[in-house]
C-alpha cells in the first residue's frame, strides 16, 4: 500500500507500508538484542563474582602485596630463584583463585538439541581434513560413508575463571581481560563409518568403524572483553592436551593381514590432525564482534619455558629372557609436553646400561608452556640391540604441570603398563622460566 502527501515545498512524498517485512526485521533485531543481553549478563556476573571474591580474600588475608609476582629483570629469570618471601610464580600459577564450578549440563543440553546439525557439519569437516592424508597411506583409504550417529557430546566438570592477557604494542604494555571455561568433553558415539581400502588396482575391500570414544579437557576462552555490546570480541576453543581416542572396527580390517596397520594408523592420523588444529598451542578462533575484533588482541602468550628432568628411577627388575640368562635393563626415558610429540620427537635421555636405579640428574629437556593444565608424559624403555629386537616398554606415567608445581616442582611417578601398575618409579622435576619480551636480554 502506498500513501502520498504533499510537502510544504510542493514536492510529493510517498510512503510504502510493508508491515510483514518490517515485523520480520523487528523480530530479528529483538532476537539479536536478547542474545547479546544474555551473553553480557553472564560475562558481567562472572566478572563481578570474581571481583567480589578477590576483595573478600584481601580482607581475610590482609595485605597481599608481598605475593605479587612481577618480573622486571631484563634477563630471563628462573622462577624458582625468586625471593623466599614472595610466593613463587610457579606456585602462584598452580593455584586458581576465584573460579566458579559448574556441572556442565547446560552445554550438554545445547549439544543435544543441535546434534543433528553438528553431525553433518563435523562429518563434512572430517572428510575434508583427513581425505588427503588417508589417500597417501601405503594402503590408500577413503570414506564411503560417514555418520556420527545420534549420541551427542556430553560435558562435565566445568570450571569458569578469569584470565588476564598481557601484550606489548609499540613498547606499551596492555592488559586484556577474558573469561576461560575449562570443561571435560566425553563422547561415546554409535557411529556408522564405512572406509574403502585399495590394496591393488583391482582389489578393494571395505571395513567399518562402529564406535568412537573420545575424552579430553577443553578450554573455551572469551576474550578480549569490552565495555560495549556484545562485550565479547571473540571466542577461542581447543583441547589443552591431546584427547584420548578409541575406535572399534568391524569387517575386513580384523581379517586381512595387509590391513593390520590400519587401526593404529587411523588413530594416529586423527590425533595428528587434531593436534595441528585444536590442541594447544593451536586453537580455533571465532570472532563475535567484527567491529572491535583484532586478531592480535586474541593472542595468548606462553606461560613460560619449562625445563623437565627425569632425576632418577627405582624399582626396575632383572628380566629372564632365554632359559637361565638374565637381562639387566638398559633404561632410558622419553619426555613430552602436551601435543609436542606431534611437532617434534620427544626429549630422550641417555641410556643407563645394566642399571636398576638409573639417574639422569644432569639431563633436561626444554618446552614452551602454554597452560598450567598441560600434561607431562614420561615413557620408559629397555634398550635392545638390532632392528629385529625392538626396545621393550617398561611403563609410562603422566602428570599435569599444575599438579607437579603443587608438589614444589618435584614428584615421584609410578609407571603403568597396559593399565596395570608396575612397581617402577621415575622422579620428575621441573623449573619454570620467564620469557622476556626484550631482545637485548639475550646478550650475555
Secondary structure, 3 states (H helix, E strand, C coil): CEEEEECCCCCEEEEECCHHHHHHHHHHHHHHHHHHHHHHHHHHHHHHHHHHHHHHHHHHHCCCHHHCCCCCCCCCCEHHHCCCCCCCHHHHHCCCCCCEEECCHHHHHHHHHCHHHHHHHHHHHHHHHHHHHHHCCCCCEEEEEEECCCCCCEEEEEEEEEEEEEEEECCEEEEEEEEEEEEEEEEEECCEEEEEEECCCCCEEEEEEEEEEEEEEEEEEEECECCCCCCECEEEEEECCCCEEEEEEEEHHHCCHHHCCHHHHHHHHHHHHHHHHHECCCCEEEECCCCCCCHHHHCCCCCEEEEEEEEEEECCCCEECCCCCEECCCEEEEEEECCHHHCCCCEECCCECCCCCCECCCCCEEEEECCCCCEEEEEEEECCCCCCCCCEEEEEEEEEHHHHHHCCCEEEEEEEECCEEEEEEEEEEEEEECCCCCHHHHCC
